[in-house]
Amino acid sequence: MGEQQKGGQPVSNTETIGKVTLDLSKYPGEDLYSDGAVEEELLKIARDLSPVEYAREIDQRGSWPVLYHFSGQRENIVEWIPLKKTDKVLEIGSGCGAIAGALARKAGSVTCVDLSKMRSRINAYRHAECETLTIQVGNFTDVEPTLDRDYDLICLIGAFEYGISYVGGDHPFEDFLKIIMAHVKPGGRVVIAIENKLGLKYFAGCREDHMGTYFSGITNYVDGGHARTFTRNGLEKIFTACGVPEWHFYYPYPDYKFMTTLFSDKRLPGKGELSNNLRNFDRDRILLFDEKNAFDGISEDGLFPVFSNSFLVVLGPDYGTQYVRYSNDRAPQFQICTEIIGDAGKASGGKTADAGGKGKEDDQRIVRKRPLCPEAAEHVRAMAGAYESLKERFEGGELSVNRCHLTEENGLPCAEFEFVRGQTLASLLDAALEAGKEEEFQRLFREYLRRIDYHSDVPVADFDLVFSNILVEGETWSLIDYEWTFGKAMETKELAFRAIYCYLLEDEKRERLPMDWVLSELGIAPEEAENYRLQEQEFQKYVEGQRLSMAKLREKIGKRVIKPWKLIDNYRNEEQICRVQVYEDKGNGYSEEGSYFVKDAFVSDREAELELKVSGDVKTLRIDPVMDSCVVKVLEMTFNGERVPLEKKKILLVNGRSSGGETPSIVFPTEDPNLGIDVSQLSPKAENVLCARLEVTRLPRNAAEDLCNALAKHIRYGTGT
């Protein structure tokens, strides 16, 4: 490109980083938005480290910005799209390049557009070896006229919600989309990834992603803001207004940012599939209810498209992919992708699949597992050998092994499996547990043991014979996933215990399972069970390698999950503890019948104010300031308007250690502190009023005892009153 003049010196319109060119001809000269100093840190990582080092850096730093911008899982949202080397791709709002690499590895050319020069340089450094990548830096409205109009795919991943910022106007999202659609070739596609403003996680207590506040989208952004998310219906209204002829909704789970599973209208989630919901990496959240249980009910009622946390919408022809699951939080040699592709039935009389994925006649779907990196090729290739070995072992038995054969894609093996119909054994066991049908649970479990025990002495075993990997339809039990097959014999009780252990971990509702019966049925002693648990932990470390799981990263980043019901329970406990109880002794001692509680005695967290009516026949009045060990400072006490001489002996009667003086502090190393006043020494009338202001500080029992002992020494050696 040419050069502009600035201050008499030539200024280049381009910058080259590795094989990536940044076009700066529309750059306004300064970044109009920035996350501040953290972007310098991100630039340093992109410039100084290779992509294979990013995972280690993420684990070591435990930083949300580093995780968000450099995690390989960010690519999942587009990795599944079947691009060709002849395809032209445009990405709008490319930021630091979280998904640009996935696009560039598959497409013939990728053009990124972003307003920030700093972020574009980060993008360029991390993809410096991508010859197919160019970056246009500048405001979208300035760059847009220079863009081609024949793109096969345009991606707006986390960008469409900023339509107000991109184009403004009275109808920014419709106008933005119309501009975008003008740059797509006939038959091309636009892919939009965006949060659902009615996503279940927001009802459950996650903050809105852009505003950082609670319930912003649900309450229709009453406080304004620079971004807008939509419901499915809201998006469809925009598509209709823009004349989009065809669109297809997908549902990234848990959300589009760190998607592990992609569902579609042809393959919606079933009960028990949505259990990975604590995803608050960037902010503290509250947890108003268990999202898994809510998702179970939503899925059963067919409402998942309404409450999915995010949407991915393909504007244009469908890709034919029904389901994708990523396993790329593992060690590289085990990172794979599982897909359901194809049609549930041909147009000529074929029958379609139901929402849960159970196919019917003329089912053309296949399940495919492919490696996500060359290191995982051998792991996928081994699945075909596992099939042959397991098929031979269970030949003549009653456990069918899902057929597998190998194909190849881009020089890497793919394992293809038939699409099997049925219900998971896990769902059948759940139904028995929830209905309280113990005999049915026991029958299913014994049937599982009988079928997997067939030829158990043969030196081949699927270590992952968990209940969710077995589909049941009538009398047919099918093993659909045998990724972790080993060439050795394993005891049936070991495999069954692991299945039970994984089953319990997936859902806390399963804790009602009669574990004593299970261990007895398997003949496993408690110490043996503990050994199996330790073995499972070692296996998970083997699969994860040196990497931290997303759950462990969330813990390391340190954002809290606040459970309101615990706060409510604590508040109720506080109400029970922080109550002032008054006893009256009329000559027969104290009794519960002769006591009462003072309503609203505490005027702040630590200060109580009392105005007590005392009849003339009361000899001694006892005030219990809280139901806990504490220190009480008597700030003021009067009787019929006259100061009570607390410094006089035997006026103040306590079961703690007093400092003495006119405004004494008393340490109570007991959960039943007593503050007694000898009313008979105060010249009582027929009707009297005692007023007191107390400062009450609760203490742990051991701290109160230590303080009491210290005060005793202080007084004993004459340094106090």
N, C-alpha and C positions, 0 to 999 in steps of 0.2 A: 504494500500500500504506500501511498504518498506520505508526505510529512507536512505538518502545519508549522507556522511560525509563531513563536511565543517569546516575547522579550528579545527578539532578534536572533534567537537560537532555534534550530530545527528541533521539533518535537515529533517523535515517531508515533504513528497511529497504531502500531502493533507492538506486542511484546511476545517473545518466544521463550517458552520454558520447556526444555526437552523437545519433544515432537509436537507440542501443543501450542497453537497460536491464539493469543488474546487480541481481539479487535477492539481497540480503544477509541475508534473514531467517533463514537456517540457517548463516550464517557464524560459526565459533567465536570470532572476535575476533582471531585471529592466524593467520598462515600457518604450517602445521605442516610444510611442506617448502619448500625454496628452494634455488636455485643460487647464492645470495649476491649479491654486488655486481653481477654481470653482468646481473641482472634490471633494475637501475636503468638500465643502458645500453640494454637492449632496450626499456624503457618510453619512454625519450627518443626512440629511433628511431621507434617507433609513434606517439608523440604529435606529434613535430615534422616528420616527413617524410610525403610522400604515397606510396602503394603503388608508383607508377611510379619512385620514387627508390630503392626497396629494392635493386634489382639493382646499381646503382652503389655503394651503401653496402657491399654484400657484397664486391664486387670490391676496393674501396679498403681495407677493414678486414682481409680475409684472416683472419677469425675464425670458428672452428667454431660457437659459439653463434649468431652473427648469421646464418651460412649456414643452420644447422639450423632456426631459427625463422622466417626471412623469405624463404627461397628459394621462388620460385613452383613449383619442381618438387615440393615437398612435396604440392601439391594433386593431382598426377597420380593418386595412389592412389584418389581418389574422383571425379575430374573426368569420367571415362568413364561413370559411372552415369547412366542416362537418367531423371532426375527430372522431375516435372511441377510446375507452379505451384500445384497443389492439394495437393501432398504435404507432410506433417508429418514433420520429421526431428528426432531426438534424437542429440546427440553426447556421449558420456561420456568424460571425461578430455580436455577440449578444449585445455588448456594455454594457450599464447600465440596460439592461433587459426590454426595453420598450414594447416588444411583447412576451417575454418569458412566462409571466404569462398567457396570453390568450392561448398559446399552451399547457402549463402544466395543465391547468384546464380541457382540453378536452382529451389529448392524454394519452397513457399508460406510456410513458417515453419521456423526452426531454433532449437532450444533446446540450449544448451551447459551442461554440468555440470562444474565443476572445484573442487577444494578450495582453490586458491590465489587470493586476492584480487588479488595483484600480477599474476599471469599472466592473470587474467580481465580486468583493466584494460588490459593490453597487447592482448589479443584485441579488446576494445571499441574502443580507439583506432585500431587498424589497419582495423577494419571499421565505423567511425563512421557511414558513409553507408548501412548496411544496415538498412532498416526491419524486415526479417523476422527479425532476430537478437535473441535474449534470452539472458542468461547467469545460471544459478543457481550461486551460490557457496556451497560448504559440503561437508561430508562426504557421500559418496554415500548412506550408510545414513540420514542425516537428510533429505536432499533427496528420496530415492526415493519415499516415500509421497505426496508432493505432485505427482508427475509424472503426466501423462495416460496413458491405456492404449489409445490408438488411433494410435500412430505408424506411418507407412508405412515408415519406415526408421530403424533405430538403428545408429549407427556406434561401434565400439570400435577405434580406430586406435592401436595401441601401448598399449592399456589392459587388455586381457583378461589379460595376463601378471601384472597386479598384483591379481588376485582375492584373494590372501591379505590384501592391505592394504585392499581395498574391503569385504570381508564377513567374512574370517577363518573360523574353524570347521574341522572335520575334512575337509570336502569343499568348499573355498572356490570352486573353479572351477565345479563343478556347481551349487552354490547361487547363485553370481553369475549364471550364465547363466539359471537358472530365473527369477530375479527380473527379468532383462532381458526374457525372452520374454513375461512377463506384461504388458509395456507395448506389445507389437506388435499391431496390428489384424489380423484374419484376412486372409491373403493378403499381409501385410507381410513385411519382411525385416530380418535383422540382418547387418551386415557386420563381420567381424573381420579385422584385419591384425595379423600377429604374426610374429616370427622363427621359423624352423625350428631346433630345437635340434641337428639333424643337418645344418644348412646346410653346403654344401661349403666356404664361406669360412672356417668355423671349423676344419675339418680342415686347411685350407691355411695357417692361422696368424693369422687375425683374432681379436681378443679378443672374448669374449662381451659383448654390448652393455650388459647391466645390471650385471654383476659387474666388468667391466673386466679380467678375467683370462683366461688361455688355457684352452681346452677345458672350461670350466665346464659347459656344457650337455651336451657329449659324455660327460662323466664323471658325468652325472646329478646335478649340483649337490651334490656331496658336502660342500662347504664351506658349505652353506646359502645364505642370501640372501633378499631380499624379493620376488623375481620368479621366474617359471617360464615357460619356453617349452616347446613340445611338438613331437613328430613328427606327421606327418599321421595316423598310426594312433592316437596319443595323443589328438589332438583329436577324432577320430571316436568314440572311446570315451566322451568327455565328452558329445558330441552325442547319442549313443545313450542314455546314462544320463539325459539331460534330456528324452528323448522328442521330439527334433527330427525331424520327418517327412522333411525334404528338405534337402540341402545340396549346394553346388557349390564345388569348389576352383579357385582361380586362383593363378598363380605370378608375383609381381612380380619383375622383374629390373632391376638387380642385387639390390635388396631393396626393401622397401615404403617406406623413408624417401625415397629419391630414385629412384623407379621411372622407368625410361625405356621398358620394355616389359612388357606383361602377357600371359602365356601362359595357356592353359587346357588341360583334358584333351582337348579337341577340336582344339587347335592347340598342340602341344608344340614346343619348339625343335628345330631340326635341327643337324646338324654345322656348325660354323663361325659360328653365330649369337651365341655367348656369349663375347665377347672383352673386355668392359668390366668388369674385375674388381678393379682397384686402387681401392678406395673407402674407404680408412682416413682419414677426415677428422678423427676425434676422438682417435685414439690411434695410437702406433706399432704396427706389426705385423711379424710375421715372414712370410716367403714360403717355405713348405716345398715347393711344387711349382707348376707353371703351371696355374692353374685353367681356362684355356681348353681346354687339351688334356684335362684330366680331364673337363670338361663335355662335350667331344666324345664321349668314350667312354661317359659316362653317358647322353647323349642317344641314341646309337646303340643302347644296350641297353634303352632305354625306362625308365630309372630317374630321370629328372629330377624327378618328383613326390616322390621320396624325399629328394633332396639339394638341392632348390631352397633358396635362402638365406632366403626368406620365403614365407608363405602369405597369401592373401586368400581368405576363405571367405564365401560368401553362404549364409546360412541362410534357406531359403524358395525361391520360384520362381527359376529361372535368368533372367538378363537377355538371353540370346541373343547375347552378345558372345563371340567366340572369341579375339580377339587385338587388342592395342592397342599402338601405338608412338608415343611422344611425341618431337617435335623442338622442344622449347621452351627449349633452351639457345642459341638463335640470336637474331639481331636480331629485334625484334617483327614486322617485315613478312614474316618467313619462318617464324614459329612455327605449326606445324601438328600435327595428330594423324592417324595412319593407323589404321584399324580394319578388322577382318574381322568382319562380322556376318551373321546369318542361319543357315540350317541346311544341313548337308552333304547332306541328302536328306529328303524327306517321309516320314512314317510309312507311307504306302501304297506299299510296295515300293521306295522310294528307297534308294540305297546311301550309306553314310556316308563321311566323309573319313578318311584314315589319320592317324596321330599327327603326321606331319610336315606336314600341311596339304594333301596332294595329293588333290583331290576326285575323285569318281567320278560315276556316273550320277545324274541328277536333282539336281545341285548347285544349291542355292538361295542360296549365299553371294555376298556382294559385298564389294569392297574400297572403303572410303570414306576420303577425305581431307577434313578440315575445318579451318578456321582456328581458332586458339586465342584470337585477339583480332581486333578489327576491322581493325587495320593489315595483317593477313595475308590479308584477303579477296581482294584483287586477285591475290595470288600463287596462290591456289587457283583463282580464276576463269580465270587464264591457262592452266591445265592443259587445259581444253577446247579452247582455241585451239591449244595445242601438239599435241594429238591430231590435229586436222584437218590441220595443216601436215605433221606427220610421216607421217600416213597417206597424204597425197598424194605426199610424197617417195618413200616405199617401195612405192607401188602398182606391182605387177609384179615386185617384188623378192622376197627370201626372208627378210625380217625382218618378222614380224607385229607390229603396234602394238596394244596392249591398248585396247579401246574405252573411251571416257570420255564421260559426260554430266553436266551440272550439275543439282543440285537445290538446295533452300534449307531452312535450319533456323534458326529464331529470327532471321530477317532476314539471315543470312549464307550465302554459297554453300557447297555441298559438292560435291566431285568424286567421282563414283561410277564404279568400274571393274569389269569382269567378273572373276570369280575364275578365274585361269588355272592349269592343271595343268602339272607338269613338275619337273625338277631344275634348280637354278641352274647356269649355266655355270661359276661359281666352284667348285662341288662336283665337277663333272666334271674340271676342270683339276687340282683337288686330288688326285683319285683317280689321275690319270695320273702326277702328280709322285710321290706316295707309292709307287706301284707301280714307279717307275723306267721308266715307258713314255714315253721322250722323244719317240718318233715320234708317239704319240697326243696328247701335249701340243701338239706342233707342228701336227698336223692340226687340232685344235680351234681353236688360235689363228689359223691361216690361214683357217679357215672363218669365224671371227668377223670377221676383216678383210674377207673377201670380201663378207659380208652387210651390214656397216655401211657399206661403201664405195659402195653403190648410190646413184647420183645425188648424189654428194658435192659436186657443184658447185651444187646447189640451195641458196638462201639460208635454210636452216633446219637446225639441228643440236642434238642432245641432248648437252650437255656431260657428262652423267652416264651414259654408255654403259658403265658398269662391269659386270663379269661377274656380280655378284649381282643385277643388274637384268634379266638375260636368262634366261628359263626355256626349257629344251629338253625336248621330248617327241617322240621319234622324229625326223622330219625337220623338225618345226615348231619354229622359234625365235621366242619372243615377248618383245618389249620391254614390261615390266610397269610401269615407273616412268620418267617423263620430266619430272620436276619442274623440271629446269634446262635448259629448251629455249630457245635463242636464235635470233633471226631473222637469222642470217648463216651463210654457209658456213664450215665448219671442216675442216681437213685431217684425213684419216683417221688419219694417224700421230700427230697431236696427241691425238685422242680415245683411240686405242689406248694411247698412252704413259700417259695419265692412268689408264686402266683397270688397267694393269700396276702403276703406282705405288700406287694405292689397294689393289690386291690384295696387294702386298708388305707394306704397312703394317698390314694386318688380322691377319697371322699370321706369326710369325717362322719357322715351319716352311717357309714358301714361299721362304725365302732360297736354297734349292737350285735355284731357277729359273735357267736359263741366260740371264742378262741380256745377255751379249755377243751371243748368238744373237738375242734379241729386238730389240736396237738395230740389229743388222745387217739383220734382216728388215724393220724399219720404215725403215731408211735414215736413222737419227738419229745425229749425231755427239755425242760427250760434252758439248761446250759447249752444243749445242742441248738435250740432255737436262736440263742444269742450268737452262737458261732455263725449261723446262717445269715443273721442280720449284718454282722461284721463283714462277711463274705460279699453281701450285696453292696455295702459301702465301697469295698475295694473294686468291685466290678464297675460301679458308677465312676470312680476315679479313672479306671482304665478307659472307659468310653469318653469321658470328658478330657482326658489327657491333662495337660498343665493349665487348662483354661478354667476360669470361673464361670459357673452357670449364671444365667440372667438373674435368678433369684438371689444368688450370693452377691452379685454386683449391686443389686438393689439394696441389700443390707449394708454393703461397703460404702455406697454413696450416702446412706444414712438418713434417707427421708422416712418420716414416721408414718405409721398407720394408726390412727387414733380411733378407738372403739367407743362411741358415745355411751353405750349401755354400761360400760365400766365406769365412765364418769358419772353417770346417773346413779349407779350403785354406790360409788364413793360419796356422792352428794347425799344420798339417803343415809349412808353410814355416818357422814358428818352431822346430819340432822339429829341422828340418834345420840351421837357422842356430845355434840355441842348444844346441850340442853341444860338449862339452869333449874335445879330442883331445890325446893325449900322445905325444910322440916321444922315443925314446931313442937317443942317439949313443954307441956303444961303440967309437969310434975310426975308424969308416968314414963318418961323417956321418949325417944324417937320411934316412929313407926311409919310404914308406907301409907297407912290410912290417914296419918296426920301430916301428909306432905302434899305438895302440888308443884306443877311445872310453870315457870314464868314464860309466857308467850312473847316471842320476838325480843328476848332479852339482849341478844347481840346486835349492836348497831353497826358493827363492822366485823371484819374477820377475827379481830383480837380484842375488841372492847365490848363489855357488857354494861348496861345501865339498868338499875333496879329501883323500883319504887314499891315497897312492900307494906301492906297494911298489917299491923301487929296488934292483936287484942291484949288487954291488960292482964289476962291470966297466963300469957306465954312466959315461961321462965328463961328458956334459952332458944335462940333462933339459929338454925344451921343452914348454910348456903353451900350447895355442891355446884361449883362453877362449870365443870365439864365432867364427862365420864371417861377421863383419861389422865395419865400422869402429866404434870404441867408445872409451870411457875405462874403464880398469881401476884400481881402488884395491885395493892389497894390504893387506888388513886384518890378516892374520897369516900367518906362514910359519915352520914348524919342520922341522928335519931330525934324526931320532932324538931328538925331544923338546927339542932346543936351538933357540933362535931363529936364523933365517938372517940374517946381517948384510947386509941388502940395501943399506945405505949404503956398503959397501965397493966399490971399483972392480972391475969385471969379474966380480962375483958375479952380478949381474942383467944379462942380455943381451936387449935388446928391439929390434924394428924400428919403434919409435914414439918419442915424445918423453916422457922421464920427468922428474917434478918432483924426484926424488931423495929422500933421507931414509930413515928406518926403515920407514915405511909409505907408499911412493911411490904417486903417481897417474901412470899412463902413458896418453898419448893415442895411439891407433892410427888413422892416416888410411888404412887399408887393410882389405880384406875378408879378409885372412889375417894377423891379429895373432899375433905370437910373443912368448912370455914365457919366456926361457931362464934356467936356473939352472946355474952351473958347479959340478957336484957334486964334482969333483976337489978343490976348495978346502975342502970341508966334512968332511974326514977320514972318508970312507965306510968301512963294514964290509962283510962278505960279503953281509949282508942289511940293508936300510935302509928307513925309512919317512919320506916327506915329506908333511907336512900343510899345507894352505893354505886360507885363507878369502879369497875375492875378491868385490869389489863391481863388477859389470859393467853399464855403462850404454851402450846402443847409441846411435850418433849417425849422422845423414846424413854421407856422405863429405865434402861441402863444409864442413859445420860442424866436422868433425874436423880438416880441413886448416887452417881458420881458427884453431881452438883451438891446434893444434900450432905455427903461426906465432907466435901471441901468446905462447905459453910460451917459444919460442926467444928472442924479444925480451926477455922478462922475465929470462931467465937471462943473456943477452948483456950487458945493462946493469947487471948486478950487483945486481938487486933480488930475486933468488931464488938457490937453491942450484945 
